[in-house]
Structures are given as C-alpha cells and as structure tokens.
Amino acid sequence: MNVPQCAVAAVATILFLFPLSAQEKPAGKFGGLMFGDYYWVAGNHNAASENQNGFWFRRIYLTYDRGVSEDFSIRLRFEMNSPGDFATSSKIEPFVKDAYLKWKLSSHQLLVGLSPTPTWDVVERVWGFRPVEKTALDLQKYGSSRDLGIALKGSLDHDKRVKYHLMFANGAGTRSETNKGKKIFLSLGFHPTPFTTLEVYGDWEDRGDPTRYMVQGFAAYKTEKMRVGVQFAHQARSAPNLDDENLEIASVFAAVQLTERTEAFARFDHMFDPAPLGISYIPFDNTAESSNLIIAGFTYSPGKNVYIIPNVEIVLYGEDAGGIEPDPDFIPRVTVYYRFR
C-alpha cells in the first residue's frame, strides 16, 4: 500500500471507529487548510533558477480532533505539500504531522506523542502569515515545528500572565529516532499587559558526539488593528573534529489592518552568518557571509476563511570569501489560502 492509500485508509478507519447517526452529536471534528502560490523567480543568485514559474501547494492539512472524555482529547493531522525544489517531479504525498493525546490538568496540559514544539510556536502565531512564509528560525532550519515526546504547558499564575512550554523529545522532528540522544525545550512567556508578549526560549540537543543548543528572545505588541514583533536567536553547533559553528539571526515584522477585508504586512530578517540548509522553496546562497530577507505584501479576504495574498520575497546578500556579492533573489507570488472546519 503506497503512502496516499495509507492516508485514505487511516481516514476511513477513523470514520469506521467513530460512526455517526443523525441523532448523535458529532464524535469529532474534521478540519484543514490549504495554501499555495503562483510563483515567478524573476531573479536569482543561481542563474539556472531564473524565470522558473508555476503553481504549487506549499501546505495542505487534514485534521481530526476528538474529545475522548472531559479531560482527554486526541488530534491526528496529515500534512502534504509539493516538492518545491524546482527539479523533483512527484505526486503530493501525505505524512503524519500531529498525533497526540492531550490531558487537561487544571491550568496545565500534558501532551504525549507527536506535538508542536515551543521553538517558534508563539512567534508564528503573532506573525500570523504562515501561508506567506515560515518564521525566520523555521525557514533557516534552526529546529523543527513538531517532535515526538512528552510536553507540559500551561500558566504559572492565576491571571495567566506567565506561561510555559516544556518538552522532552527525540529531536528528530516528524522522523524516526536514530540515536541515543534526546532534546529538551523550554519557553517562558510573560504577558504584562493584554497587548504585550515577551518570551525567552532555550533548547539543548544531544546528537551523540555532536551537541547543539539555542537561545532566543522575542517581544511583540499586538492590538486588534496592528501588531509588531522583534526576534533574535543564537544557535551553537558542535561536532567531532570540526570547528564549532555559531549562527545568529534577527527578525522584525509588522502588520496593519487597512480595512475589514485587507491587511498589509512587511518583514525583515538578517542572517549574521552564511545561511545554513534552508527550505527548497527559497534556497539561499550559502557562500555569502550574511544575507537579508525582505517580505512584503497585503491580504484580501473575499469571503470567510478565504484569502488572496499578493506578496514578494527579496534576498540581498553580503560578500562571499572572494569579496563578491551574489546576485539578489527576487520572487513575486500570488498566494491563495483557505481553511475549513
């Protein structure tokens, strides 16, 4: 049975295990989202990529949520997307994105299974434009948005102004574990006012002989009409017989609601070091000593849960070891995003 058939079989199994009748309340909820673009690589540091254009899906979710009892619930989510590397020709294949049991413990939650990590969970929610682009750390592969393990999250005070998210996991993301090491994540969030978010984050990962740790700070101000955020992260990577690698990145973004149906946004990311291995949709030149990513656009919502988002991504590079600046990347796109419940 191939991967798509497995996904269909899994959904069919859910429907079989939780049958519904006209008199019964729904046993659970199905939902999902899709977003993709028409893209044009108008300019690129790699001449072979210039003028590439087409349609792709960058994300498809199919989610099933079900309450098992008053205190327990489950989530199963599949993710699918186009390869996006301008070379691979293959079908869109699904994989498991979330699969966890949640136990409510007063103002705390215990999650067991494959669940969201705290690495950029808060930043992504404030940024609010995941259909346009990943957060800076996600884009540059500083970590993973999901991991398999145990997580505890909740509030540390009665007013819910101090929040935490602690996780102990494999460190392998959505993939299987292949070593003895594990990863520990911890975020602490402070909300001194209803409009203000301050977060400090750290993680440490044992990859056998190599180790890796990261620290991050994030601050945001958010109202009904606007939001701004500032982020800085430092990651140290070590490996046997190799020099230690220290990576630093800063990001600042802002969004303003123009009308009931439109919103404008802009973001600036600065990599202080050569870009590590990033995602295939927007590959960075890793020979430049630094790089700047500029994202700008606006959203228009013609109907509930449907968004059309013209946007552009520009990457400007610093000099490489030979004192030459790679050509900039210029990628205009029209993104379409819709979700259902």
N, C-alpha and C positions, 0 to 999 in steps of 0.2 A: 504493500500500500504506500503510495507516494505521499509527500507532505500535504498537498491540498486535500487529498482524500482523507488523511488523518484529521485535518481540521473539521471537515464536514462530518466525519464520524463522531468527533468529540461533541459538536453541537447537537447532533442527533441523539447522542447519549444523554445529554443534559435534558433535552425535551422528553426523552423516554423516562428518565428517573423522576422528573418533576412534572407529571401530566397536569393539565388544567381542564376544568369543566366550566360551563357557562355560569354555574352557580358559585364557583370558588373564586377567591381573590387570587391575583397572580402570585405564583410561588416565588418569582424573582423578577428581575428587570434586565432586559437586553438594551444595550445602547452602543454607541460607537461614534466615530468621526472619520472624516477623510479630508486630506488636503494635498494638493499638488499644484503644479505650475505649468505654464508655457514659458520656457526659458530661452534666452539667447546669450551665448557667450560672445559678447561684442568685442572684447579684448581680453588677452590672457598672457601670462608670462611664458606659457607653453604654446608655441605657435600652432602645434597640432590640434589644440583645443579650440582655437578661434573659429567663430561662426558656427559652432555646434549649437543646435537648437532643437526643440521638440517639446513633447508633453511627457510628464511623469507624475507618479504618485510618490510623494515623499513619506506619507504615513497613512495607514488605514488601521483603525482599531475596531474590534468587535468584542464587546464586554458583557459579561453576565455577572450580576450581583444578586445575592440571595441571603436573606436572614435565616439562620439556622434555628436560633432561639432568641430570647430577649437580649442576651449578652454576646451571642456569637453570630458572625456573618462570614461569608466567603466571597471572593472575587476570582474570576477567571477571565483573562483577557488575551486575545490573539493580536499580533501586530504583523502587518505586511507592508512592503514598500518596493519600489523599483530599484534595480541595482544602482543606478545613478553615477556610474563611473565613466560614462561616455564610450564604453567599449563592450561591456558584457551584454549579451542578448539572451535573456532568460525570462521565464514566466515569474509573476509575482507570487512568492511563496510565504506562507504564514509561519510564525513561531510563537511560543508562549512568552508573553510579556509580563503578566501578573498571574500568580496562583498562590493565594494565601488565605489563611484563616485568621480572622480578627476577633479578639476577645476584649470587650469593653470592661474596664476596671475603674469605675467612678470617673475621674477626670484623666484617666490614662487608657492607653490602648496597647495591647500586646499582639504583634503580628508575627506569624510563623509561616515561612515559605518564601516565595519569590515576590518581593515587595519593593516599593520605591525607597531609594537611599536618601539621606539628608543632604547629599553633596550640593545639589543645586535645586532642590525641591522648592524652597521658599523663593529663591531668585527667579525661577521660571514662572511662578505664579504672579509675582509682581511685574515682571517683564511683560507677560500677557500676550506675546506674539510668537508663541512656539510655531504656529503654521508658517511664519515668515522665516525664522531662523532659531536654531538652538542657542542656549546661553553660551557665554564665552568658554566656560570650562567644558561644557558638553561638546561644543564644536571642535575644540582642540584635544579632545580625548584625555582630559585630566582624570577621568573616572568613569563610572557607569551610573545610569539613572536607576537601575534595578540590581538587586543582588539576592542570593539565596541564603537565608539565615533566620535570625531572630531579631526583632526590633521592638523597642519600647518607646512610646512617645506620649506626650500629654502636657499638662500645665503643672507648674510647681507652686502656684499661689491661687488664692480664691478668686481674684479678679482676672485670671488668665493673662496676665501681662508678661509672665516669664514662662517660656515654652522650651521643650527639649525634644530631641530625637536621637536615641542611642541605638546602635545597630552592631551586631556581631555576625559576620557573614563570610562566605568563601573568598570574596574578592574577585570572582570570575565573571561577574555580571550575569547575563542570562545563559552563559555557557556552563558546561560541567566543570567540576573541580578537578585539577590536575596536579596539585602539590599539597604539601602538609601545612603550608602557611594559611593564615586567616587575616581578615581585615576588620578593624574597629573604626566606627564612625561616631562622631558626636557633634551635634549642633545645639547651640543655646540661643534662643531668640528673646529679645526684650522689646516690649511694646509700651513705652512710657505714655503715649497718647494713642487715641484710636487711629491717627493718621501716620504714625511713625513706626518703622520697623528697624531694629538693629540686630544683627546676627553675627556670631563668631562660630567658626566651624573648624574642626580638625579631624584628620584620619591618619591611621598608620597601617601599613600592609606588609606582611612578611611573605615574600615570594620565594622562600627557600634561602639561598645565599643573598640574592638582591633584596633590598628593602625600599620602601617608598613612604614618604609622609607628606601631608599637605596641611596648610593653614589658610584660612580665608576670612575676610571681613566683608560685611555687606550692610549698607544703610539705604533706607528708602523712605520717601514721603508720598503718601497716596491719599487722594480725595476722590469724590465722585467724578470730577471733571478732568483730573490730571494726575500724573504720577512721575516720579523721578527716582533713579536708583544709581548707586555707585558701588562697585565691587573691586576687590583686589585679592589676588591669591598667589601663594608661593608654594611650589612643589619641589621636593628634593628626591632625586632618584639615584640609587647606588647599585652597582653590580660588580662582581669579582673581576679583577684585572682591568677595570675601566675607570676613567675619571668620573667623579660624582657629577651629576647633571642637576642644575638648579634652574627652574623655569618660573618666570613671573609674568603675570598678565593683569591688566586693569581694564575695566569696562564701565561706561557710563551711558545711561539711556533716559529718554523722556518720552511721554505720550500725552496728548491733549485731545479731549473730546471737542470736536468742532460743532457738530450738530447731533441730533438724536441718532442719526444713522451713520455718521462719519467720525473718524478719529485719525489724527496724524501722529507719526512716531519717528524717532531717529535714535541711532545707537553708534557708539564709537568704542572699539576695542583696540588696545595696544599690547602687542606681544613684545616684551623686552628682550627676547631671545629668538633664535631660529625656531620656526614653527615645528612642533612635533607632528607625528602622523595624525592628520585630521580626517574629516569625513570625505567621502568621494564626491559629493555634490559640489563642493567648492574646495578643491585641493590647493593648498598654499605652497608657494615655493619655499623649500626648507634650507636654501643656501643663504638667504638674506639674514643679516644679523638681527633684524627687527621687522615688524610689519604692523600695519594699521588697517583695520576693517571698518568701513563706514556702511551703515544700513539706514535707509530712509524710505518712507512710503506713507500711504494712508489706506484706511479700510472704508468700505462702503457696504452696508447691510441692506440688501433689497427686501429681505424677509427674515423672519425669526430663525436664528441659528444658521444663517447663510451669509457668507462674507466674500466679497471680491476685494483683493488687496494688490494694487499695483505697487511694486517696490523695486529697489535697486540695491545691489551689493557691489562695493568697490574695495579692492585691496591695494594699498600702496606699500611698497617695500623699501627698506633701508638698503644700504650697500652690502654686497657679499664680500668674501675674503679678498677678492681681486679689486675691490673698490667700485664695482659696477652695480647699479640698481636694476633688478629685474623689472621687466615691463609690468605695468599695473594690470589688475584683473577688473573687468567691468561687465556685470551680469544683470541686465534688466529682466524682470519677470512680472507675470501676472499670476498671482496665487488665488486659488479658489478653495475655500474652507467651509465645510458644513458638518454639523453633528446632529445626531438623532437619539431619541430616547424611547 
